[in-house]
Amino acid sequence: MELTGAQILMKVLKEENADTIFGYPGGAVLDIFDELARADINLVFVRHEQGAVHAADGYARASGKVGVCLVTSGPGATNTVTGIASAYMDSIPLVVITGQVPTHLIGNDAFQEVDIVGITRPCTKHNYLVKDVKDLGDVIKEAFYIARSGRPGPVLIDIPKDLAIAKVPYKVKKKVGLKSYKPTYEPNKKQLKKVVELIKKARKPVIFTGGGVIISGAAKNLTEFAHQTRIPVTGSLMGLGGFPGTDPLWLGMLGMHGTYRANMAVSECDLMIAVGVRFDDRVTGKTDEFAANATIIQIDIDPTSIHKNIPVSVPVVGDCNITLGYLNDLIKKENSEDIKKKREKWLGQIEEWKETTPLVYKQKDNIKPQYVIEKLFEITKGKAIITTEVGQNQMWAAQYYHFDKPGHFITSGGLGCMGFGLPAAIGAQKACPDAIVVDIAGDGSIQMNIQEMATAVQYGLPVKVVILNNRFLGMVRQWQELFYDKLYSSTHLDHNPDFVKLAEAYGALGLRATKPEEVEKILAQGMAHNGPVIMDFVVENEENVYPMVPAGAPITQMLLV
């Protein structure tokens, strides 16, 4: 049976269980979009190619599947780069399909030709320029395998226009095997025995959890591990939801805007068990003073992440979920009560830090952004999927919304990409149609991809946008206040649109609160509406995120309220 390249693409996508594509058409992919219109695959037509990648990213995180997007050549392809880089840094499985000029024109500076393979080589896990339609099916299979296996990441496939209409007998290998790519899933058992012996001896241990726990589906095993050993748990921004945020053993987020108790516990611990983390600079602060008294165990599927930023005493290469499962089995053979007794004094110290130096703010005449997040948590009962933009809004969401489940906090962690939250919320809502999905945004970052409100309205996706409107680029302004003598250079947003009218212009519901007593009413009204909503909360314009660790300082040197 002969099929065109476009038909092969659709067939393999179905075989790979890709039921949704986020896309934007153009000349180089017209034949693919023509075939897509006939295929049993949902197309979400976004309004910008960056939005397509972020939406596929949100879809992947919320569903646990590989996200897929499809765009044209040239500017369509280059518009995906920011979204690809964000997914790469956060290890999100994506397959990004770009159109390319016909093969005979490649290298001739043809209309809308760019070397997207060369451009994205540093920010993809792998990428392909397909030059023969006979290879197309196998390439797509490989792309999905690479994207979802080992440490996940984005893979790009560049398809020249002539390949979409070229015909070839359909023949695709059933099983993908790459000699040069063999991720290590099973940990070294000798290393696990060392881990157990260190746990038995430790008096002040801490578990540090990251995005790898969520990606590998290890949240359940992590929770069991922490409860069995009675070890308190902190997390990176990407790790939120990997351990229940309402559990008594939860310390809160670690690092630059982490809780006092988390930063102090890590600084004074004698054993750190790091699971699925890469020790980002926003977490560690001054590296030579990070967990300086601790023996550090690092569990990660990516061997290049071990020893990369922080020296490690016991490296364990393997899948986080499999590894924690083995550790739970080993711990069950030990006297768990004896292990737990050693924690009493340590847990008492942590409880003292929690009581004496909690996260605090003072709600007075103007709406405090923290208050909005707390009320959102109460109204949604902590069950919403939260996406964020980047900046103060992101940090307040991390601090004041408590995540009990993995995949319920979706944010651009490594790249810190403004404009991420709204398209990511659209992707998450598409993946989880019955869930409450809320984008917590700033008035600056929401304008980066505000055009995707049209996508939400078109497809009837009831995404809720909560704007913490402080009329500033808030996090940059905070740095200018603290470190640049309050010279607010290019951060004052004194020409914002009327977000209520903007919502209405898109066909969504627009709501606004300007007083503290209006917050709960507006949130309740927005959540009850069966459609997309923009809620504009006019908040204290010079409120800061605390605690805050200045750049380059150790995480014990926190600026407090």
Residue, then its C-alpha position, 0 to 999 in steps of 0.5 A: m500500500e502506497l501512502t504520501g508522506a503526509q498520510i504516513l505522518m498521520k498513521v504513525l501519529k495514531e500508532e504513537n497515541a498522539d490524539t491532539i496536535f497544536g498547530y499553525p498552518g503555512g505554505a510548507v505544511l499545506d499538504i500536511f494540514d490538508e491530510l490532518a483535516r481528514a485524520d482522526i486527530n484533534l487539531v487545536f489551531v493556536r494564534h502563534e507558534q510559540g503558543a503551540v509549543h507551550a500548549a503542547d508542553g502543558y498538554a504533556r505535563a498534565s496528561g503524561k503523554v508526548g505533546v505534539c505541535l505542527v508549524t510551517s517553515g521559516p518564521g513559523a519554525t523560528n517562533t517555536v524556539t523559545g517554547i522548545a528551549s523551555a521544554y528542553m530545560d524542564s525535560i518535557p517530552l515533545v515532538v515538534i514538526t516543522g515544514q521545510v522548503p522542498t529538498h531541491l531548494i534547501g541551501n539556496d536561501a529560498f523563501q521562508e527557509v531557515d536551518i531550524v535543525g541547526i538553530t535548535r540543536p542546542c535546545t533539543k534532545h535530538n532533531y532530524l531533517v528528513k531527506d527521503v520519504k522512505d525514512l519518514g515513518d521510522v524517523i517519527k517512531e524514533a522521535f517519539y521514543i527518544a522524547r519519552s524515554g530516559r530523561p525526556g525532552p523535545v525532539l524536532i522533525d523538519i519535513p521538506k514540502d515535497l516529501a509530504i506529497a511523495k508516495v512510498p509503500y508503507k513500511v515502518k519498523k515495529k520496535v525502535g532500537l538505537k545502539s548509541y542510546k540506552p538509558t539506564y533504568e535499573p540502579n546499581k543495587k550495591q549503591l542502594k545498600k550504601v543509601v540504606e546504611l547512611i539513612k540508618k545512621a543519619r540524625k538530621p536527614v532531608i529529602f530534596t525532590g525535583g521534576g524527575v520525581i514527577i516525570s518518572g511517576a515516582a510521587k507515590n513511592l517518594t511519599e512512602f519512602a519519606h513516611q517509612t524513614r520519617i525524613p522531611v521533604t523539600g522541593s525545587l520549583m519543578g518538584l512541587g506536587g511530587f510530595p503532598g504540600t499539606d503533609p506534615l513532613w513537607l518543608g516547602m520550596l527550597g532556594m532563592h524564594g524558598t521557606y525559611r525552614a527548608n533553607m535552614a534544614v538543608s543548610e544544617c542537615d547531615l544527609m541529603i537524598a536528592v531525587g530527580v534534581r540537577f541542583d539549579d543555581r536558584v536552589t543552591g545559592k553559593t554552592d560551596e556553602f550549600a548543604a556543607n555538612a551533609t553527605i549527599i546522595q543523588i538519584d537521577i536517570d541522567p548521568t550527566s546531571i550527577h556531580k554537575n553542579i554539586p559534589v555527590s558522595v553516593p551517585v545512583v543512576g537510574d529511574c527515580n520511580i524504580t529506584l525508590g521502589y527498591l529503596n522502600d523494599l530495603i527499608k521494610k527489612e530494617n527496624s523502621e521504628d529505630i530509624k524514626k526515633k532518631r528524627e525526634k530532635w531534628l523534626g522538633q527543630i524544623e517545627e520551631w523554624k516553622e512556627t517562628t519564621p513562617l511565610v507572612y504578609k499583612q493584608k491591609d487596605n490594598i489587595k495583597p497578591q498572596y491573599v488572592i492565591e490563598k483564597l484561590f486555594e480555598i475556593t478550589k480546595g487545592k484541586a486545580i491544575i495551576t499554570t503560571e507565567v514567570g516572575q512574582n506571580q510564579m513565586w507566590a503561586a509556589q509559596y501559597y498554593h499547596f500542591d498535593k498531586p503531581g502534574h498540578f503545578i505547570t510552570s516554566g522552571g529552567l528557562g523562566c519564560m514569560g508568556f508560558g502560562l496561558p497557552a500551557a493552561i490551554g494544553a492542560q485543559k485540553a488534556c484534562p477537560d473536567a479539571i479546573v485549570v487556572d493560569i496565575a499571571g502578572d500583568g506584564s507576562i500575560q501580554m506576551n501570549i494574550q492572543e491565545m485567549a482566542t484559542a480558548v474561546q474558539y474551543g470552549l476551553p474554560v481556562k481561568v486567568v488570575i492576573l495579579n495586576n501590580r502595574f509593574l514587571g514585578m520581579v524585575r522591579q523588586w530587584q531594582e528596589l533592593f539592588y539598584d536604588k529604586l531606579y525603576s528603568s523600563t519596569h513601570l507598566d503605566h499603559n496596560p490595557d483594560f483587561v476586562k474589556l480585553a477579555e470581552a473583546y475576545g468573547a471571554l468573561g472579564l472580572r475585576a477586584t480592586k478591594p480586599e473584600e471583593v476578592e472571594k466574590i470575584l474568584a467564586q464568580g470566575m470559577a463558576h463561569n462555564g467558559p474562559v475568564i480573565m480576573d483582574f486583581v488590582v494588587e499592592n503595586e510594590e509588594n515583594v516576594y519574601p524570603m529572598v536570597p540575594a544572587g551569589a549568597p548562601i541560602t541561609q542569608m535570606l531577606l525576610v519581610 
